[in-house]
Amino acid sequence: MLPSTITDDAVLARRYFQEAVNSNPHEPRYLGFLAASTLAEGSIHKDGKVIRRGCYLMLDAIDA
């Protein structure tokens, strides 16, 4: 069984991947990880705006 803190872990992952992208914006893997964690966070909170942002980040990562 998954712990209830899994949602906190997803939010924290997105935060750290955002810091990684900010420190090295030319690394497409970081952008892909940020996109995936943003999509996960948006899905957890059922927030369409965050999900949409994650989709656009993923498209940018694919292009990179």
N, CA, C and O atoms as CSV, one atom per row, in Angstrom:
chain,resi,resn,atom,element,x,y,z
A,1,MET,N,N,0.839,-1.184,0.000
A,1,MET,CA,C,0.000,0.000,0.000
A,1,MET,C,C,0.883,1.246,0.000
A,1,MET,O,O,1.888,1.302,0.708
A,2,LEU,N,N,0.506,2.234,-0.788
A,2,LEU,CA,C,1.272,3.467,-0.877
A,2,LEU,C,C,0.951,4.387,0.293
A,2,LEU,O,O,-0.199,4.471,0.724
A,3,PRO,N,N,1.963,5.075,0.806
A,3,PRO,CA,C,1.696,6.009,1.905
A,3,PRO,C,C,0.966,7.251,1.392
A,3,PRO,O,O,1.076,7.610,0.220
A,4,SER,N,N,0.231,7.889,2.272
A,4,SER,CA,C,-0.522,9.092,1.882
A,4,SER,C,C,0.406,10.262,1.555
A,4,SER,O,O,-0.032,11.242,0.952
A,5,THR,N,N,1.655,10.175,1.935
A,5,THR,CA,C,2.613,11.250,1.656
A,5,THR,C,C,3.107,11.229,0.219
A,5,THR,O,O,3.906,12.079,-0.174
A,6,ILE,N,N,2.642,10.265,-0.568
A,6,ILE,CA,C,3.089,10.165,-1.964
A,6,ILE,C,C,2.766,11.448,-2.721
A,6,ILE,O,O,3.515,11.849,-3.611
A,7,THR,N,N,1.654,12.093,-2.372
A,7,THR,CA,C,1.306,13.350,-3.051
A,7,THR,C,C,2.312,14.435,-2.711
A,7,THR,O,O,2.658,15.251,-3.566
A,8,ASP,N,N,2.782,14.453,-1.475
A,8,ASP,CA,C,3.810,15.425,-1.093
A,8,ASP,C,C,5.096,15.174,-1.870
A,8,ASP,O,O,5.784,16.116,-2.263
A,9,ASP,N,N,5.414,13.923,-2.086
A,9,ASP,CA,C,6.617,13.575,-2.837
A,9,ASP,C,C,6.524,14.057,-4.280
A,9,ASP,O,O,7.519,14.513,-4.845
A,10,ALA,N,N,5.349,13.962,-4.878
A,10,ALA,CA,C,5.162,14.424,-6.261
A,10,ALA,C,C,5.340,15.940,-6.350
A,10,ALA,O,O,5.969,16.440,-7.283
A,11,VAL,N,N,4.794,16.657,-5.396
A,11,VAL,CA,C,4.934,18.117,-5.384
A,11,VAL,C,C,6.393,18.507,-5.182
A,11,VAL,O,O,6.891,19.424,-5.836
A,12,LEU,N,N,7.068,17.820,-4.290
A,12,LEU,CA,C,8.474,18.105,-4.025
A,12,LEU,C,C,9.334,17.782,-5.244
A,12,LEU,O,O,10.277,18.514,-5.545
A,13,ALA,N,N,9.020,16.700,-5.944
A,13,ALA,CA,C,9.769,16.341,-7.151
A,13,ALA,C,C,9.646,17.446,-8.198
A,13,ALA,O,O,10.637,17.837,-8.814
A,14,ARG,N,N,8.416,17.951,-8.398
A,14,ARG,CA,C,8.226,19.018,-9.371
A,14,ARG,C,C,9.047,20.236,-8.994
A,14,ARG,O,O,9.640,20.879,-9.861
A,15,ARG,N,N,9.086,20.554,-7.732
A,15,ARG,CA,C,9.852,21.723,-7.266
A,15,ARG,C,C,11.350,21.557,-7.559
A,15,ARG,O,O,12.002,22.489,-8.030
A,16,TYR,N,N,11.880,20.375,-7.277
A,16,TYR,CA,C,13.306,20.153,-7.499
A,16,TYR,C,C,13.651,20.081,-8.985
A,16,TYR,O,O,14.719,20.539,-9.391
A,17,PHE,N,N,12.766,19.513,-9.796
A,17,PHE,CA,C,13.019,19.507,-11.236
A,17,PHE,C,C,12.941,20.916,-11.803
A,17,PHE,O,O,13.660,21.240,-12.749
A,18,GLN,N,N,12.077,21.762,-11.239
A,18,GLN,CA,C,12.018,23.156,-11.674
A,18,GLN,C,C,13.339,23.860,-11.362
A,18,GLN,O,O,13.837,24.640,-12.175
A,19,GLU,N,N,13.902,23.587,-10.194
A,19,GLU,CA,C,15.199,24.164,-9.844
A,19,GLU,C,C,16.290,23.666,-10.788
A,19,GLU,O,O,17.176,24.430,-11.170
A,20,ALA,N,N,16.228,22.394,-11.163
A,20,ALA,CA,C,17.222,21.836,-12.086
A,20,ALA,C,C,17.122,22.509,-13.454
A,20,ALA,O,O,18.141,22.832,-14.065
A,21,VAL,N,N,15.902,22.721,-13.934
A,21,VAL,CA,C,15.713,23.399,-15.222
A,21,VAL,C,C,16.196,24.841,-15.137
A,21,VAL,O,O,16.813,25.348,-16.074
A,22,ASN,N,N,15.919,25.500,-14.019
A,22,ASN,CA,C,16.374,26.885,-13.851
A,22,ASN,C,C,17.897,26.974,-13.848
A,22,ASN,O,O,18.465,27.936,-14.365
A,23,SER,N,N,18.563,25.970,-13.264
A,23,SER,CA,C,20.025,26.021,-13.182
A,23,SER,C,C,20.693,25.598,-14.495
A,23,SER,O,O,21.813,26.017,-14.784
A,24,ASN,N,N,20.001,24.764,-15.293
A,24,ASN,CA,C,20.567,24.328,-16.570
A,24,ASN,C,C,19.432,24.181,-17.592
A,24,ASN,O,O,18.971,23.068,-17.847
A,25,PRO,N,N,18.985,25.288,-18.172
A,25,PRO,CA,C,17.827,25.245,-19.073
A,25,PRO,C,C,18.106,24.556,-20.408
A,25,PRO,O,O,17.176,24.315,-21.177
A,26,HIS,N,N,19.350,24.239,-20.692
A,26,HIS,CA,C,19.695,23.619,-21.974
A,26,HIS,C,C,19.768,22.096,-21.889
A,26,HIS,O,O,20.194,21.446,-22.844
A,27,GLU,N,N,19.358,21.519,-20.758
A,27,GLU,CA,C,19.357,20.065,-20.576
A,27,GLU,C,C,17.927,19.551,-20.782
A,27,GLU,O,O,17.081,19.710,-19.901
A,28,PRO,N,N,17.652,18.933,-21.948
A,28,PRO,CA,C,16.273,18.521,-22.245
A,28,PRO,C,C,15.738,17.432,-21.314
A,28,PRO,O,O,14.525,17.324,-21.135
A,29,ARG,N,N,16.607,16.634,-20.728
A,29,ARG,CA,C,16.116,15.587,-19.807
A,29,ARG,C,C,15.474,16.212,-18.579
A,29,ARG,O,O,14.445,15.734,-18.100
A,30,TYR,N,N,16.077,17.277,-18.071
A,30,TYR,CA,C,15.490,17.947,-16.908
A,30,TYR,C,C,14.105,18.479,-17.244
A,30,TYR,O,O,13.185,18.388,-16.431
A,31,LEU,N,N,13.958,19.032,-18.442
A,31,LEU,CA,C,12.666,19.563,-18.863
A,31,LEU,C,C,11.635,18.435,-18.976
A,31,LEU,O,O,10.472,18.619,-18.617
A,32,GLY,N,N,12.053,17.288,-19.465
A,32,GLY,CA,C,11.148,16.141,-19.546
A,32,GLY,C,C,10.712,15.657,-18.177
A,32,GLY,O,O,9.543,15.333,-17.970
A,33,PHE,N,N,11.651,15.607,-17.240
A,33,PHE,CA,C,11.306,15.203,-15.877
A,33,PHE,C,C,10.376,16.223,-15.225
A,33,PHE,O,O,9.446,15.860,-14.505
A,34,LEU,N,N,10.639,17.508,-15.487
A,34,LEU,CA,C,9.766,18.554,-14.963
A,34,LEU,C,C,8.363,18.406,-15.531
A,34,LEU,O,O,7.380,18.534,-14.801
A,35,ALA,N,N,8.262,18.138,-16.825
A,35,ALA,CA,C,6.963,17.967,-17.462
A,35,ALA,C,C,6.207,16.799,-16.846
A,35,ALA,O,O,5.021,16.917,-16.538
A,36,ALA,N,N,6.885,15.678,-16.668
A,36,ALA,CA,C,6.228,14.493,-16.100
A,36,ALA,C,C,5.756,14.744,-14.675
A,36,ALA,O,O,4.652,14.346,-14.305
A,37,SER,N,N,6.583,15.396,-13.881
A,37,SER,CA,C,6.182,15.656,-12.501
A,37,SER,C,C,5.085,16.717,-12.429
A,37,SER,O,O,4.248,16.676,-11.527
A,38,THR,N,N,5.080,17.660,-13.361
A,38,THR,CA,C,4.004,18.654,-13.416
A,38,THR,C,C,2.690,17.976,-13.791
A,38,THR,O,O,1.647,18.273,-13.209
A,39,LEU,N,N,2.739,17.069,-14.761
A,39,LEU,CA,C,1.544,16.315,-15.129
A,39,LEU,C,C,1.032,15.483,-13.954
A,39,LEU,O,O,-0.174,15.409,-13.722
A,40,ALA,N,N,1.941,14.863,-13.221
A,40,ALA,CA,C,1.541,14.061,-12.058
A,40,ALA,C,C,0.885,14.939,-10.996
A,40,ALA,O,O,-0.155,14.579,-10.443
A,41,GLU,N,N,1.485,16.077,-10.716
A,41,GLU,CA,C,0.927,16.976,-9.703
A,41,GLU,C,C,-0.455,17.481,-10.134
A,41,GLU,O,O,-1.379,17.536,-9.322
A,42,GLY,N,N,-0.590,17.843,-11.388
A,42,GLY,CA,C,-1.880,18.309,-11.884
A,42,GLY,C,C,-2.938,17.228,-11.812
A,42,GLY,O,O,-4.094,17.510,-11.496
A,43,SER,N,N,-2.560,16.001,-12.099
A,43,SER,CA,C,-3.502,14.884,-12.033
A,43,SER,C,C,-3.920,14.600,-10.592
A,43,SER,O,O,-5.089,14.326,-10.320
A,44,ILE,N,N,-2.971,14.666,-9.683
A,44,ILE,CA,C,-3.270,14.419,-8.269
A,44,ILE,C,C,-4.291,15.429,-7.763
A,44,ILE,O,O,-5.243,15.069,-7.071
A,45,HIS,N,N,-4.085,16.697,-8.114
A,45,HIS,CA,C,-4.952,17.765,-7.618
A,45,HIS,C,C,-6.134,18.051,-8.540
A,45,HIS,O,O,-6.955,18.923,-8.257
A,46,LYS,N,N,-6.213,17.308,-9.650
A,46,LYS,CA,C,-7.280,17.494,-10.633
A,46,LYS,C,C,-7.364,18.959,-11.076
A,46,LYS,O,O,-8.437,19.561,-11.123
A,47,ASP,N,N,-6.187,19.503,-11.397
A,47,ASP,CA,C,-6.053,20.903,-11.794
A,47,ASP,C,C,-5.727,20.957,-13.289
A,47,ASP,O,O,-4.601,20.675,-13.699
A,48,GLY,N,N,-6.717,21.318,-14.087
A,48,GLY,CA,C,-6.554,21.346,-15.531
A,48,GLY,C,C,-5.488,22.300,-16.007
A,48,GLY,O,O,-4.798,22.024,-16.989
A,49,LYS,N,N,-5.342,23.427,-15.318
A,49,LYS,CA,C,-4.339,24.421,-15.716
A,49,LYS,C,C,-2.929,23.842,-15.565
A,49,LYS,O,O,-2.080,24.040,-16.434
A,50,VAL,N,N,-2.683,23.139,-14.478
A,50,VAL,CA,C,-1.366,22.541,-14.241
A,50,VAL,C,C,-1.123,21.397,-15.229
A,50,VAL,O,O,-0.010,21.230,-15.729
A,51,ILE,N,N,-2.155,20.620,-15.504
A,51,ILE,CA,C,-2.019,19.541,-16.492
A,51,ILE,C,C,-1.678,20.121,-17.859
A,51,ILE,O,O,-0.808,19.599,-18.557
A,52,ARG,N,N,-2.350,21.183,-18.237
A,52,ARG,CA,C,-2.090,21.830,-19.530
A,52,ARG,C,C,-0.655,22.356,-19.583
A,52,ARG,O,O,0.022,22.214,-20.601
A,53,ARG,N,N,-0.192,22.961,-18.488
A,53,ARG,CA,C,1.187,23.449,-18.435
A,53,ARG,C,C,2.161,22.283,-18.605
A,53,ARG,O,O,3.164,22.405,-19.309
A,54,GLY,N,N,1.862,21.151,-17.957
A,54,GLY,CA,C,2.708,19.965,-18.088
A,54,GLY,C,C,2.746,19.442,-19.518
A,54,GLY,O,O,3.789,18.996,-19.996
A,55,CYS,N,N,1.602,19.498,-20.196
A,55,CYS,CA,C,1.554,19.054,-21.599
A,55,CYS,C,C,2.448,19.922,-22.475
A,55,CYS,O,O,3.192,19.412,-23.312
A,56,TYR,N,N,2.372,21.234,-22.280
A,56,TYR,CA,C,3.207,22.133,-23.078
A,56,TYR,C,C,4.685,21.965,-22.743
A,56,TYR,O,O,5.537,22.048,-23.628
A,57,LEU,N,N,4.993,21.728,-21.466
A,57,LEU,CA,C,6.381,21.468,-21.096
A,57,LEU,C,C,6.886,20.184,-21.763
A,57,LEU,O,O,8.029,20.111,-22.213
A,58,MET,N,N,6.016,19.183,-21.816
A,58,MET,CA,C,6.415,17.920,-22.441
A,58,MET,C,C,6.666,18.108,-23.936
A,58,MET,O,O,7.621,17.556,-24.481
A,59,LEU,N,N,5.818,18.878,-24.591
A,59,LEU,CA,C,6.047,19.154,-26.015
A,59,LEU,C,C,7.369,19.892,-26.230
A,59,LEU,O,O,8.096,19.607,-27.181
A,60,ASP,N,N,7.674,20.840,-25.343
A,60,ASP,CA,C,8.966,21.536,-25.421
A,60,ASP,C,C,10.127,20.576,-25.203
A,60,ASP,O,O,11.151,20.672,-25.880
A,61,ALA,N,N,9.972,19.660,-24.273
A,61,ALA,CA,C,11.025,18.677,-23.993
A,61,ALA,C,C,11.246,17.760,-25.194
A,61,ALA,O,O,12.382,17.426,-25.528
A,62,ILE,N,N,10.158,17.360,-25.834
A,62,ILE,CA,C,10.267,16.504,-27.025
A,62,ILE,C,C,10.996,17.246,-28.135
A,62,ILE,O,O,11.860,16.678,-28.803
A,63,ASP,N,N,10.649,18.516,-28.332
A,63,ASP,CA,C,11.327,19.314,-29.358
A,63,ASP,C,C,12.806,19.486,-29.053
A,63,ASP,O,O,13.634,19.517,-29.964
A,64,ALA,N,N,13.135,19.596,-27.780
A,64,ALA,CA,C,14.531,19.801,-27.381
A,64,ALA,C,C,15.323,18.523,-27.599
A,64,ALA,O,O,16.523,18.486,-27.325
